[in-house]
Amino acid sequence: MAEPVLLVQRTDDIATITLNRPAVRNALDRALASALVTAARELARDAELRAVVLRGTPPAFCAGADLRERLALTPEERTAHTEAIAAAVEALADLPVPTIAAISGACLAGGAELALACDLRFADTTARFGFPEVRRGIFPGAGGMLRLPQLVGPSRAADLLFSGRVIDAEEALRIGLVDRVCPPDQLDNLVADWLRELRQAAPAAVRATKAALRRALTCDAVTLADIRALRRTLDASPEYEEGLRAFAEKRPPSWVQD
């Protein structure tokens, strides 16, 4: 019997969601994105819940969209895949309780967008962060274009988004992409310590605080729609086709200018 692609564990008033496709570094295929939407929406209805922790089965947090699956899709299906990941990101962002991304290993592309949708990001020193979409011929399509500049500022966001470079946990901490960094064997303790602090606060007040904070920082719906429209044009572009094939063939992409 196949392992489930997503694990949800409830311990007292804390839920842990674990992305569980370790053989492909927890890459987001359509099944995993759909399972994440379902799990987040079910947890959102849990009145006793105090917090949600998102993590990946080692060796990674999440390497992004499953590009091997995407290579076989039509442009329309690729757009649907992108929108499925965006739905998962938004379902996570919509949770009414605090959310923590506990990050070890690769946290890239759509995986980084999942982390951005969480309220807090705790990482160990093995964590690596990046938005390499431009190296495949696209850009982040699940809210990262809006959330990343809010978190690290426009120029630092431009540095990461334009170059597609990958940074380590210490640089991520320095620029504000993550909140805390620890040795690999201390990540669970770091999360547990913060959850103990959370339990000192009134549950209803925390939920109300999160709702107020979300209203203050919410993405503009028209802007988000415009960004998604731009992304749809890239899903059908020759550059993206080349980016996917280069990934599958383990070679640098060849960008041909008109």
WOCORBEL-V93035 format. One line per field, one symbol per residue. ss: DSSP state (H for helix, E for strand, - for the rest). psi: psi as a letter, one per 30 degrees, with the letter a starting at -180 (. if undefined). Layout:
ss->???
psi->???
This chain:
ss->-----EEEEEE--EEEEEE--HHH---E-HHHHHHHHHHHHHHH------EEEEEE-----E--E-HHHHH---HHHHHHHHHHHHHHHHHHH----EEEEEE--EEE-HHHHHHHH--EEEEE---EEE-HHHHH-------HHHHHHHHH-HHHHHHHHHH--EEEHHHHHHH----EEE-HHHHHHHHHHHHHHH----HHHHHHHHHHHHHHH---HHHHHHHHHHHHHHH--HHHHHHHHHHH----------
psi->kkkkfkkkkkjcgkkkkjkiiffhhhkjaeeeeeeeeeeeeeeffjffkelkkklkkkgldkgaljfeeeeflleeeeeeeefeeeeeeeeeffkflkkkjjkkakilbfeeeeefflekjkllffkkkligefffgalkghfffeeeeeefleeeeeeeeeeglklleeeeeefgelekklleggeeeeeeeeeeeefflkeeeeeeeeeeeeeegkkkeeeeeeeeeeeeeefgleeeeeeeeeeeghlkljjkk.
